[in-house]
Amino acid sequence: MRGLTLLIATILTFGYGFAAQAAMTVDRAETFRRVARAVETGDPTVDANHIWYGGMLAPVTVEATAQPKCTLT
């Protein structure tokens, strides 16, 4: 009897796993289709892999308060 219970539990576990995997695959494919419609097509004469190196970034300023907001006692 214990063997039958283990066999049924194993079959159900694999079945649930397969159903979840199939649902995620369908959802991922639908997301790709939806995003592909929303993405603007670029100028075909411009290389999409071109990286522009130039200019300087503005410096990052971090401000700290004189008194910590959280004290450990």
VMD Tcl script that draws the C-alpha trace (Angstrom):
set ca {
  {0.00 0.00 0.00}
  {2.87 2.34 0.81}
  {4.39 1.67 -2.60}
  {1.18 2.64 -4.37}
  {1.00 5.90 -2.41}
  {4.60 6.72 -3.30}
  {3.97 5.91 -6.97}
  {0.86 8.12 -7.12}
  {2.67 10.98 -5.33}
  {5.59 10.71 -7.76}
  {3.31 10.72 -10.81}
  {1.36 13.73 -9.49}
  {4.59 15.61 -8.72}
  {5.92 15.06 -12.23}
  {2.54 16.01 -13.67}
  {2.39 19.27 -11.71}
  {5.96 20.06 -12.72}
  {5.20 19.46 -16.38}
  {2.07 21.62 -16.20}
  {3.99 24.46 -14.53}
  {6.79 24.25 -17.10}
  {4.31 24.30 -19.97}
  {2.49 27.32 -18.49}
  {5.76 29.24 -18.05}
  {6.83 28.46 -21.62}
  {3.55 29.74 -23.04}
  {3.70 32.85 -20.84}
  {7.31 33.56 -21.86}
  {6.48 33.20 -25.56}
  {3.50 35.57 -25.18}
  {5.70 38.09 -23.37}
  {8.27 37.96 -26.18}
  {5.54 38.55 -28.78}
  {4.09 41.46 -26.81}
  {7.48 43.10 -26.28}
  {8.50 42.59 -29.91}
  {5.45 44.56 -31.04}
  {6.22 47.39 -28.60}
  {9.92 47.75 -29.46}
  {10.63 50.47 -31.94}
  {12.66 49.35 -34.94}
  {15.86 51.31 -35.28}
  {17.66 52.81 -38.23}
  {19.12 49.88 -40.22}
  {22.15 51.98 -41.27}
  {23.31 52.34 -37.64}
  {25.26 49.47 -36.12}
  {23.29 48.15 -33.14}
  {26.49 46.93 -31.44}
  {28.22 50.33 -31.59}
  {29.45 51.59 -28.22}
  {30.07 55.28 -27.80}
  {33.02 56.18 -25.61}
  {33.24 59.85 -24.90}
  {32.54 62.65 -22.53}
  {32.70 62.61 -18.77}
  {30.03 61.67 -16.32}
  {28.95 64.21 -13.78}
  {30.46 63.56 -10.35}
  {28.31 61.73 -7.84}
  {27.70 63.61 -4.60}
  {26.68 61.71 -1.50}
  {25.33 63.67 1.44}
  {25.42 62.27 4.96}
  {23.58 63.61 7.98}
  {25.54 64.45 11.12}
  {23.29 62.30 13.27}
  {22.32 58.75 12.28}
  {18.60 58.18 11.89}
  {18.78 54.75 13.48}
  {20.65 54.16 16.70}
  {21.48 50.79 18.19}
  {21.26 50.68 21.97}
}
mol new
graphics top color blue
foreach p $ca { graphics top sphere $p radius 0.5 }
foreach p [lrange $ca 0 end-1] q [lrange $ca 1 end] { graphics top cylinder $p $q radius 0.2 }
display resetview
